[in-house]
Amino acid sequence: MYSDYHIHTDFSADSDTPAQAQIERAIALGMERICITDHQDFDYPERYHEDFTFPTDRYMEALGRLRQSFEGQIQVFTGVELGLRAHLTGQLERYGADWPFDYIIGSVHLVGDRDPYFSDFYEGRTEEAAYREYFECTLENVRLHKDCFDALGHLDYAVRYGPNKNKFYSYSGYRDIIDEILKTVISHGKALECNTSGLSHGLGHTNPHPDVIRRYIELGGEMVTIGSDAHVPASLGYGFSLIKDMLESCGVRYYTEFHGRKPMFYPL
């Protein structure tokens, strides 16, 4: 089974799952390697009454102990899902350089001070306008942040939570701006994440949509990572058995993991 490179534990504000439980689930599924990638969203808006940060020293110590505990059973890599925000340029680059992560996902969870996870992001405008603003924010961030992440996470994240989710959404409807995002990601040497939580959220497709993954390959992209975005053990590796044919149909020839921030390539 593919290595799961997007996993959350109780270091993330939205998960109560101990890292050990996630690792044990990965072993039960037959995975040889995983990467824990908890949320680090600096300056998360007070309006949502959540703190999406964790103490990185404690995090590294805890994962180091678990890596030793499970040595010989599974390789545990250290990662983080870093929230990209324009006003944090510099701070995020320093953070990525200061800590020895194996892998950093760069994700856009906030547009201004609003998170598309919550309904207030969509109030007072059309769903199309909300999605387009999300993509515009993503483009701004991938242009600004060149060194602090390795793969762009769940590119069409907002589609999971919109009023109609993906009922009226398609890559073609946002081709102009999505293409610019993909071209920028490729020019900066970044991977694109295939996030299977779209399947677990009932969308019927990954995040991003396969048409977006196909376009990434057409434009010259070569690195696709795979992650379930699991916050509980039951979601770890969700849909992995279903995506091989989809990825191959998009032109993906191998999938990518990061070890010490360096890409490693494995057959589908």
N, C-alpha and C positions, 0 to 999 in steps of 0.2 A: 504493500500500500504506500501511496505517496506520503512523504513527510508533511506534517501539518505545520505550516509556518505562520499561523495567525491564531494564537491561543491566549485566553485571558484567565486570570486567577484572582484570588482575593486581594491582590495588590491593586486591582482595578476597582474603581468605585462602583461599577455595575456588575460585579461578580462576587459571590460568596464561596467560590470553589478553591480549596487549597491546591497549590501547585502539585503536590504529591498525587492527588486524585486525578488530575489531568494526565500526569505522566503514566500512572498505572493504567488509565484507559487507553493511552496510546500503545502501551506494551500489549494489552489485551487484543488490540486491533492488528498487531503485527508490525507496527512501525519501527523502523530502525533509528530514526532521528526525528526530533521535534524542536520547535523554537517557541519559547514562551515570550509573548509580546504584549505586555500590559500597557494600559493607557497612561500616557504622560501628556496631558493637555494643560499647559501652563496658562494661567490667567483665564480659566474657565468662568463664565459669567455667574455672578452671585445670584442672579434671578432664578437659577435652576437649583440652588441649594445643594450642590454637589461639589466635591473636591476631586477632580480627576488627575491628581498627581500622587506620586509615591516617593519615599526616600530612597534614592538610587543606591546608596551604600548598603542599606539593609536588603534591598532587592538582590544586589549582586552577591552578597553573603549567603542569602537563602538559596539562590539558584546554584551557587557553587557547592553548597552542602548536598543538595539534591543530585547534582551531576555526579558527585562522588558516590552517593548512596546507590545510584542506579547504574554505575559503571559496569559494563559487561552485559547489561540488559537493553539499554537504549542510550543514544547520545542526546544530551540535553544542551541546546544552544540558547544563549541569552539574547533577547531582543526587546524591542520596545515599539509601541505604536505612538508615534510622535504627532501631536496635533499641529498642523501647519497653520500659521497666522502671519499675515503680512507685517504686523507691528513687532513681531518677535524675531525678525531677521537679525542675525548676529547671535542672539541668545541661543537659538536652536542649533546654529552651526557650532557654537562653543560646546553646547551640551553633547552633541554627537561626537565631537573630537575628544572630550574629556573622559568619556567612559568607554570601556572595552566591549561594547556590544558586538555580537556576531552579525546582527541584522537589525535594520531600522526601517519600519514602515512609515511613510509619510502620508498622513490622512487629513482630509479637510472635514472637520466636524462642526465648524462654526462659520457662519456668514455674518460678519459684524458681531453682534452679541446674541445671535440666535442660532440654535441648533436645529437642523431639519428633522431631528428625531421628535421634536415637540410640535404640536399643532400651531403654535403661535407663529412659526416661520411661514405658514401658508395663508395666514389671515389677511384679508383685505386685498387680495390679488389673485390672478389666475394661477393654476398649478403650473402651467407652462412658464409663466414669468418667474415663479419661484425656482423651478428647475434651472432655468437659464441663468438666474443670478448665482445659483450654486456652482454651475460650471464656470461662470466668469470668475468667481472667487478662486476656484481650483486653478484656473489658468494663471491668475495673478500669483498664486503661491508657488506653482511649479517653476514659474519664471524667476521668482525671487530666491527660492531655496535650492541651491545647486549642490550642496555638500552634506546636508544634514540627514539625508535619507537614501535608502537603496531601492525601494519599490514604492510606487504610488498605490495606496490602498483603496479598495472598493470605489472606483471612480464615480459610479452613479449611485452613491450612498443615499442621496435624497430620495431616490425612486422607491426605496424600501418603505418610506414613511409618508409619502404624499397622500392626499385625500383619496386618489384613485390608484395609487401605487403605479403600476406599469400599464394600466389599461389603455392610456393614450400616449404612452412613451415609446419612442423608437430612436435608435441611433440617427436615422436619417433626418429626424426632426431637429436635431442639434448638431448635425454634421460639421457645420462651419466651426463651431467653437471646440467640439470634441477633437476634431482633427488638429487644431492648434495645440491643445493639451498634449495629444499624443506626439506630435512633432517635437514639442519642447522636452518631454520626457525622454524621447529617443536621443535628442541632441545632447542632453545632459548625461547620457549613459545610464539611465535608470530603468529598472524593471517595471512591469505592469503586473499587479496582483490579480489572480483569478480567485475571487472570494466566493465560496459556495454558500454563504449565508442567505443569498437570494433564494436558493432552493429551500432552505429551512424556513424562510419567511413567506413562502408560498408564491413567489414571483414566477416560478417555473424556469428561471434562468439564473445564471451566476451574476455577481456584480464584478466587473461590468458585464453588460449583455455580450453574448458571443460575437455579435456584429462589431462591437468595439474592439474585442480581442483580435478579430480577423483584420480590422483596419490597422491596428498596431503592427501586426506582422507585415501587411502590405506596404506600410510606410518605412519598413526597415528595422522594426523592433525585433529583438531576439530573446529577451529574458522575460519569462512568465513564471511567477511564483504561485504557489497554491496554498490557500489557507481556509479554514472553516469559520474563523471568527467565533470560535466556541467560547461561551461563558460558563457552560456546564459540561460535564463529561459526556452526556448523551449526544451532544452536538459535535463533539470532536470528530474530525474526519467525515462529517456529514456530506453525502453526495459524491465522495471521492470515486466510488465505483462507477459513477455515471458520466464522468467528464472526459474520459480518455478519447472517445470518439468525437466529442464536441471539440476538444482542443486540436485534434488532428485535422478536423474539417476546417478549422480556422488557420491551418498552416503551421501550427506549433509542432516542432520536431522533438523537443526535449523540455523539461521543466528545470527551473533554477532554484537553488538554495544559496544562502550566504553563510560562509564560515569566516569569522574574522573580517567581516565587511567585504569579502571577496566572493564573486560568483562561482558556483560549482554547478555543473550541468549533469542531469540524469535523464535516462530514457523514459518516455511516457509508458 
